[in-house]
Amino acid sequence: MTLIEESVKLILQHQASTGAYLASPAFVHYQYAWLRDGTFTAYAMNRTGNHESARKFYQWCDDVIRKHEAKARAAITAVKTGLDNDKAGNDRFLHTRYTADGEEVAGEWGSFQLDGYGTWLWGLAEHVRMSGEYDLIHELKPSIELTIDYVVACWQLPNFDCWEEGGDRIHPVTLGAIYAGIKAMEPYLPDRAFELAQEGEAIRQFIREHGTANGRLIKSVGDHSVDASLLWLALPYGVVDVDDPLMIRTVQAIGEELLAGYGVHRYPADTYYGGGQWLLLSAWLGWYYVKTGRREEAEKIAAWIVSQRQASGLPEQVQEHLLSFAHYERWVERAGYPAVPLLWSHAMFLVLAAELGMQY
């Protein structure tokens, strides 16, 4: 069985009957579903023609939004009346991870994240484009509009980034996800198109004014370090073009500071499981290389990802080059070995393979 076939099979096996994609059921911290991770998994399924699986996921997103509608509306009201998120804690806001049945998950990691809410809107539009299921927009419209209202109200608040960290900061990648979601829904909400265009432009300008330094994109407002997730601002969020000087310099910094062999670290100070190389980020860099005419380098990354295949699938990260070996040992003692299989790793491999048009 090729890794493409294995990846599709594994993702389908780990999709709950409710439509949720469980990130890594064998790993204690990842036995849940994230809107962000799940959307990229659904996108990979769309890229491989598995539209029914993706549709079920977006219907699950709809169920989650509906289930927590009262909380979302209360948060919107609180923000509009001038209350900041520190006075009552982040639990006032929608969570980032849920059970397969859409229940919130309490835990030590930050729960107030906005990137997943923008990303699912972007992914839904991509699903409709690839599957032709335009009726799904009408079916999910109440949740779509509530999500838009929520992210528009909250995007200027500090919240946790895509790694569940930095809850006291504003992150360009999170803003990029919101931008992408808003822009993706413009054609389907003609009565709000002007409003959404204005809001999207405000976010884009904020990123350019506050989310850059030294000619490149930065991890967070006030934190000038590089983060590999900044690739997402070009692919797929579209805040900047792949050949924009900002992105070119950002990718150069990623290559200089985060690339070890063909494996990509998250950010220079990462200590989670020693700060290993994340397969999904390697695939993302390969995706960028394809789009910028560096196909040979992308093929080498894809081959390297295939070489990391374990008996149970692709892991979250590998330890060929650790940023902090001592922290790896501490995490193993605390929570066991790194997650494997990770659906998101398989999903991004599928995206890279689709971009390359290759079979493995």
C-alpha positions as CSV (number, residue, x, y, z in Angstrom):
1,M,0.0,0.0,0.0
2,T,1.4,3.4,-0.9
3,L,1.6,6.1,1.7
4,I,-1.1,8.0,-0.2
5,E,-3.5,5.1,0.1
6,E,-2.5,4.5,3.7
7,S,-3.0,8.1,4.5
8,V,-6.5,8.2,3.1
9,K,-7.5,5.0,4.8
10,L,-6.1,6.1,8.1
11,I,-7.9,9.4,8.0
12,L,-11.2,7.7,7.3
13,Q,-10.6,5.2,10.1
14,H,-10.1,8.1,12.5
15,Q,-13.1,10.1,11.5
16,A,-15.8,9.7,14.1
17,S,-19.4,9.0,13.1
18,T,-20.2,12.6,13.9
19,G,-17.8,13.8,11.2
20,A,-15.0,14.9,13.5
21,Y,-11.4,14.0,12.7
22,L,-9.7,12.8,15.9
23,A,-6.2,14.2,15.8
24,S,-4.4,11.1,17.2
25,P,-6.6,8.8,19.3
26,A,-3.6,6.8,20.6
27,F,-2.0,10.0,22.2
28,V,-3.6,11.2,25.4
29,H,-3.6,14.9,24.6
30,Y,-4.9,14.5,21.0
31,Q,-7.9,12.3,21.4
32,Y,-10.0,15.2,20.3
33,A,-10.9,17.3,17.3
34,W,-9.6,20.7,16.3
35,L,-11.4,23.0,13.8
36,R,-8.0,24.0,12.3
37,D,-6.4,20.6,12.1
38,G,-9.6,19.1,10.9
39,T,-10.1,21.6,8.2
40,F,-6.7,20.9,6.7
41,T,-7.5,17.2,6.9
42,A,-10.8,17.8,5.2
43,Y,-8.9,19.9,2.5
44,A,-6.6,16.9,1.9
45,M,-9.6,14.7,1.6
46,N,-11.1,17.0,-1.0
47,R,-7.8,17.0,-2.9
48,T,-8.0,13.2,-3.1
49,G,-11.6,13.2,-4.1
50,N,-13.0,12.1,-0.8
51,H,-15.7,14.8,-0.7
52,E,-18.2,12.9,1.5
53,S,-15.7,12.7,4.3
54,A,-15.0,16.4,4.1
55,R,-18.7,17.3,3.9
56,K,-19.3,15.3,7.1
57,F,-16.5,17.3,8.8
58,Y,-18.1,20.6,7.9
59,Q,-21.4,19.4,9.1
60,W,-19.7,18.6,12.4
61,C,-18.3,22.1,12.5
62,D,-21.9,23.4,12.0
63,D,-23.0,21.2,14.9
64,V,-20.3,22.6,17.2
65,I,-21.2,26.2,16.4
66,R,-24.9,25.6,16.9
67,K,-24.2,23.7,20.2
68,H,-22.2,26.7,21.6
69,E,-24.2,29.5,20.0
70,A,-25.2,31.1,23.3
71,K,-21.6,31.2,24.4
72,A,-20.5,32.8,21.1
73,R,-23.2,35.4,21.2
74,A,-22.4,36.2,24.8
75,A,-18.7,36.7,23.9
76,I,-19.6,39.0,21.0
77,T,-21.8,41.1,23.3
78,A,-19.0,41.2,26.0
79,V,-16.4,42.4,23.5
80,K,-18.8,45.0,22.0
81,T,-19.5,46.4,25.4
82,G,-15.8,46.9,26.1
83,L,-15.0,44.0,28.4
84,D,-11.6,42.6,27.9
85,N,-10.9,38.9,28.0
86,D,-8.7,39.1,31.2
87,K,-11.6,40.1,33.5
88,A,-13.5,36.8,33.3
89,G,-10.8,34.6,31.8
90,N,-10.5,33.0,28.4
91,D,-13.2,30.5,29.1
92,R,-15.8,33.1,28.1
93,F,-14.8,32.4,24.5
94,L,-15.3,29.4,22.3
95,H,-12.8,26.6,22.7
96,T,-10.4,25.3,20.2
97,R,-10.7,21.6,20.7
98,Y,-13.8,19.4,21.2
99,T,-14.8,15.8,21.7
100,A,-16.2,13.9,18.8
101,D,-19.7,14.9,20.1
102,G,-18.8,18.6,20.1
103,E,-18.3,19.1,23.8
104,E,-15.6,21.5,25.1
105,V,-12.4,20.0,26.5
106,A,-10.9,21.3,29.7
107,G,-7.2,21.2,29.9
108,E,-3.9,22.9,30.7
109,W,-3.4,24.2,27.2
110,G,-4.9,27.5,26.1
111,S,-8.5,27.2,24.9
112,F,-9.2,30.7,23.4
113,Q,-8.0,30.4,19.8
114,L,-9.5,32.1,16.8
115,D,-7.5,30.5,13.9
116,G,-9.7,27.4,13.7
117,Y,-12.9,29.6,13.3
118,G,-11.4,31.4,10.3
119,T,-9.9,28.3,8.9
120,W,-13.1,26.3,8.8
121,L,-14.8,29.0,6.8
122,W,-11.9,29.0,4.3
123,G,-12.0,25.2,4.1
124,L,-15.8,25.1,3.6
125,A,-15.4,27.4,0.6
126,E,-12.7,25.1,-0.8
127,H,-14.9,22.1,-0.3
128,V,-17.7,23.7,-2.2
129,R,-15.4,24.7,-5.0
130,M,-14.0,21.2,-5.4
131,S,-17.1,19.2,-4.7
132,G,-19.7,21.4,-6.3
133,E,-21.9,21.1,-3.2
134,Y,-23.1,24.7,-3.2
135,D,-26.3,23.8,-1.2
136,L,-24.0,23.3,1.8
137,I,-23.5,27.0,2.1
138,H,-27.2,27.5,2.5
139,E,-27.5,24.6,4.9
140,L,-24.7,26.0,7.2
141,K,-25.5,29.7,6.7
142,P,-26.5,30.4,10.3
143,S,-23.3,28.9,11.6
144,I,-21.3,30.7,8.9
145,E,-22.7,34.1,9.8
146,L,-22.3,33.5,13.6
147,T,-18.7,32.5,13.1
148,I,-18.0,35.6,11.0
149,D,-19.7,37.8,13.7
150,Y,-17.5,36.1,16.3
151,V,-14.1,36.5,14.6
152,V,-14.9,40.1,13.5
153,A,-15.7,41.0,17.1
154,C,-12.7,39.2,18.6
155,W,-9.8,39.4,16.1
156,Q,-8.0,42.3,17.8
157,L,-8.0,40.4,21.2
158,P,-4.8,38.6,22.3
159,N,-5.4,34.8,22.1
160,F,-3.5,31.6,21.8
161,D,-1.7,30.8,18.6
162,C,-1.9,27.7,16.5
163,W,0.4,25.9,18.9
164,E,-1.8,26.7,21.9
165,E,0.8,29.2,23.1
166,G,1.3,32.9,23.5
167,G,-2.2,33.7,24.9
168,D,-1.2,37.3,25.7
169,R,-0.3,38.2,22.1
170,I,-1.8,38.8,18.7
171,H,-0.4,36.4,16.0
172,P,-0.2,37.2,12.3
173,V,-1.0,33.6,11.3
174,T,-4.2,33.7,13.4
175,L,-5.2,36.9,11.7
176,G,-4.4,35.3,8.4
177,A,-6.8,32.5,9.1
178,I,-9.6,35.0,9.9
179,Y,-8.8,37.0,6.8
180,A,-9.0,33.9,4.6
181,G,-12.3,32.8,6.2
182,I,-13.9,36.2,5.7
183,K,-12.6,36.6,2.1
184,A,-13.8,33.0,1.2
185,M,-17.3,33.8,2.3
186,E,-17.6,37.1,0.5
187,P,-19.1,35.6,-2.7
188,Y,-21.7,33.6,-0.7
189,L,-23.0,36.5,1.4
190,P,-23.7,39.3,-1.1
191,D,-25.6,41.4,1.4
192,R,-22.4,41.5,3.6
193,A,-19.8,41.5,0.8
194,F,-18.8,45.2,1.3
195,E,-18.6,44.8,5.1
196,L,-16.5,41.7,4.7
197,A,-14.2,43.3,2.2
198,Q,-13.6,46.2,4.5
199,E,-12.9,43.9,7.5
200,G,-10.6,41.7,5.5
201,E,-8.6,44.7,4.3
202,A,-8.4,46.0,7.8
203,I,-6.9,42.7,9.0
204,R,-4.5,42.6,6.0
205,Q,-3.3,46.1,6.8
206,F,-2.9,45.3,10.5
207,I,-0.7,42.3,9.6
208,R,1.5,44.4,7.3
209,E,1.8,47.2,9.9
210,H,2.2,45.2,13.1
211,G,3.1,41.7,12.0
212,T,6.3,42.4,10.2
213,A,9.8,43.5,11.1
214,N,13.1,43.7,9.2
215,G,11.4,43.0,5.9
216,R,9.7,39.8,6.9
217,L,6.7,38.4,8.8
218,I,7.1,37.7,12.5
219,K,5.7,35.2,15.0
220,S,3.6,37.6,17.0
221,V,3.1,41.3,17.5
222,G,6.1,42.2,19.7
223,D,7.9,38.9,19.0
224,H,10.2,39.2,16.0
225,S,11.2,35.6,15.9
226,V,10.4,33.4,12.9
227,D,7.8,30.6,13.0
228,A,7.3,28.0,10.3
229,S,3.5,28.5,10.4
230,L,4.1,31.8,8.8
231,L,4.1,29.9,5.5
232,W,0.3,29.7,5.9
233,L,0.0,33.4,5.3
234,A,0.8,32.6,1.6
235,L,-0.5,29.1,1.4
236,P,-3.4,28.8,1.8
237,Y,-4.6,32.0,3.5
238,G,-3.5,34.3,0.7
239,V,-2.7,37.3,2.8
240,V,0.5,37.7,0.8
241,D,1.6,36.1,-2.5
242,V,4.2,33.4,-2.6
243,D,6.5,35.7,-4.4
244,D,5.9,38.7,-2.2
245,P,9.2,40.0,-0.8
246,L,7.8,39.6,2.7
247,M,7.2,35.9,2.1
248,I,10.5,35.4,0.3
249,R,12.4,36.8,3.2
250,T,10.3,34.9,5.7
251,V,11.0,31.6,3.9
252,Q,14.7,32.5,3.8
253,A,14.6,32.9,7.6
254,I,12.7,29.6,8.0
255,G,15.4,27.9,5.9
256,E,18.3,29.5,7.9
257,E,16.8,29.0,11.4
258,L,14.3,26.2,11.3
259,L,15.3,23.7,8.5
260,A,17.4,20.8,9.5
261,G,18.0,18.4,6.6
262,Y,14.5,18.1,5.2
263,G,12.7,18.5,8.5
264,V,11.2,21.8,9.7
265,H,11.1,23.0,13.3
266,R,8.2,25.1,14.6
267,Y,10.2,28.0,16.0
268,P,13.7,28.5,17.4
269,A,12.7,28.4,21.1
270,D,10.5,25.3,20.8
271,T,10.9,22.8,23.7
272,Y,7.8,20.7,23.1
273,Y,9.2,17.1,22.9
274,G,12.6,18.7,22.5
275,G,11.5,20.8,19.5
276,G,11.7,18.1,16.9
277,Q,11.1,18.4,13.1
278,W,7.4,18.5,12.3
279,L,6.4,16.5,9.2
280,L,3.4,18.7,8.4
281,L,5.6,21.8,8.3
282,S,8.1,20.1,6.1
283,A,5.2,19.3,3.7
284,W,4.1,22.9,3.9
285,L,7.6,24.1,2.9
286,G,7.4,21.6,0.0
287,W,4.1,23.0,-1.0
288,Y,5.6,26.5,-1.1
289,Y,8.6,25.1,-3.1
290,V,6.2,23.7,-5.7
291,K,4.4,27.0,-6.1
292,T,7.7,28.8,-6.5
293,G,9.3,26.5,-9.1
294,R,11.5,24.6,-6.7
295,R,10.1,21.2,-7.6
296,E,13.2,19.2,-7.0
297,E,13.5,20.4,-3.4
298,A,9.8,19.6,-2.9
299,E,10.3,16.1,-4.2
300,K,13.2,15.6,-1.8
301,I,11.0,16.7,1.1
302,A,8.3,14.4,0.1
303,A,10.7,11.5,-0.1
304,W,12.0,12.3,3.3
305,I,8.5,12.3,4.8
306,V,7.9,8.9,3.3
307,S,11.1,7.7,4.9
308,Q,9.6,8.7,8.3
309,R,6.7,6.3,8.0
310,Q,6.3,4.0,11.0
311,A,4.2,0.9,11.4
312,S,1.2,2.8,12.7
313,G,1.6,5.8,10.4
314,L,3.3,9.2,10.2
315,P,4.3,10.8,13.5
316,E,3.8,14.4,14.5
317,Q,7.5,15.1,14.7
318,V,10.8,13.2,14.5
319,Q,14.0,13.5,16.5
320,E,16.7,13.6,13.8
321,H,17.6,17.1,15.1
322,L,16.3,18.3,18.5
323,L,16.5,21.8,19.7
324,S,16.5,20.7,23.3
325,F,17.2,17.0,24.0
326,A,16.6,17.5,27.8
327,H,13.0,18.7,27.1
328,Y,12.4,15.6,24.9
329,E,13.2,13.3,27.8
330,R,10.9,15.3,30.2
331,W,8.0,15.1,27.8
332,V,8.4,11.4,27.3
333,E,8.3,10.9,31.1
334,R,5.3,13.1,31.3
335,A,3.1,12.0,28.4
336,G,4.8,9.1,26.6
337,Y,6.4,9.2,23.2
338,P,5.3,11.8,20.5
339,A,2.0,11.3,18.8
340,V,1.8,8.7,16.1
341,P,-0.1,8.6,13.8
342,L,-1.0,12.2,13.5
343,L,-3.8,12.8,11.0
344,W,-2.5,16.3,10.2
345,S,0.9,14.9,9.2
346,H,-0.9,12.5,6.8
347,A,-3.1,15.3,5.5
348,M,-0.3,17.6,4.6
349,F,1.6,14.8,3.0
350,L,-1.5,14.2,0.8
351,V,-1.6,17.9,-0.1
352,L,2.1,17.9,-1.1
353,A,1.7,14.7,-3.1
354,A,-1.3,16.2,-4.9
355,E,0.8,19.3,-5.7
356,L,3.5,17.1,-7.1
357,G,1.2,14.8,-8.9
358,M,3.2,11.9,-7.6
359,Q,2.5,8.5,-6.1
360,Y,4.5,7.0,-3.3
